[in-house]
Amino acid sequence: MAFTASVISTKEWDARPPRQWAGETRPQYIIIHHTATPNPPNDVSRGTLTGAKTFTRSIQTAHVDGFGWIDSGHNFLNTTGGYLLEGRHGSLNAIKRGRSVRSSHAGSNKGNESPGIENEGTFTTYQMNAKQWDSLVELCASICSTTKISPDNIRGHRDFSPTQCPGDWLYNQLPRLRQDVRQRLGTSFIEVLREGDTGPRVKELQQILNAQGFKAGPIDGIFGEGTEDAVISFQKFHGLDADGLVGPATWKVLERVSKSPEPPTDTDSGTPTAPDTTPGGSTPLGSQTPFTQVQLLDTYKYYRELPHQTQAIQWLQAQLPQATLVEFSQKWRNQPSDPFLPLQEGSVGPEVKQAQELLQQKGFDPGPADGIYGAKTKAAVIAFQRSKGMTADGIVGAVTWPVLNLA
């Protein structure tokens, strides 16, 4: 099914422009919250459309002016009248394309990568009315449909942070919510495995990957980072879209190779040997046209952070002239990390990645946490510094670092 939920956009409820546009993510969960505001008949929105728009504007003001965030912290709001409203700018468009917008609702970097739905009310013991419940089911089903998130991955805020949210009653209703969403999706929903999934299907995936030489880790039925890395390696090796999601196209290749003899492996590393793509058969790289600098860096980025990175780079080094290796090393050598301050545009390394992760956790978008201090990271630092009344120079020095690290 397509995205069928009726959601009032930020433009329609007259939202303030964001201080900064958040980046997009690949979501893994749907995270359920409550606003911890009064229940009917004293609900803030009074169950009306006008009240819903007024309520969501007040939330944005509190999040931006009170918390110093770049925009509303959540992605969607579900009011007592069953009105659904977009929260952080760009959330609705991203979800319809199978993505999400990084937000600030979950209190953890992992949670903030997935859409958060605020439900008006305090659901410690109070029970949600039927209209609000139906709109929640419809929104979750629409999100699951476009993002291929399993209904099993509908979680509560307390699964990501030490909090009572979304209230004991609503948290205990999550199994019912998952069931209702699955019924709403019907047979049209295509299950896609991703990080965070568990069960026998994940175990089968891990068995095939390990048998093919892509090290997924223990066969425990838990789709963790190791399994995701192995999936990405497998997808790249077989020319698939390397997104780490195991959908029909990836399963088709997995099932095909599982019925074929195991691929040839490097006798030292035990990793799959890449197919011969040179004209007329295998030819040493040194006898071909030399790599340009761009080709060499692209090749490195292709293997970077994959399980067989070391073996791939060692093989590459053995094929290249020493002068090329020296140039390669100079281009990719990290700056010394001790002492590491100040961090500024152009810096690279684990401390930059740590700063990026801290910025993400606090609701500022530095781009991917890749350890590279680019223009987007600088803009996020400036936004953070301004929110704390500091000199906004975009440099993480001896003054900014302690505030960023401890705030």
Secondary structure, 3 states (H helix, E strand, C coil): CCCCCCEECCCCCCCCCCCCCCCEECCCCEEEEECCCCCCCCCCCCCCHHHHHHHHHHHHHHHHHHCCCCCCCCCEEECCCCCEEECCCCHHHHHHCCCEECCCCCCCHHHHCCCEEEECCCCCCCCCCHHHHHHHHHHHHHHHHHHCCCHHHEEEHHHCCCCCCCCHHHHHCHHHHHHHHHHHHHHHCCCCECCCCECHHHHHHHHHHHHCCCCCCCCCCECCHHHHHHHHHHHHHCCCCCCCCECHHHHHHHHHHHCCCCCCECCCCCCECCCCCCCCCCCCHHHCCCCCHHHHHHHHHHHCCCCCHHHHHHHHHHHCCHHHHHHHHHHHCCCCCCCCCCECCCCECHHHHHHHHHHHHCCCCCCCCCCECCHHHHHHHHHHHHHCCCCCCCCECCCHHHHHHHC
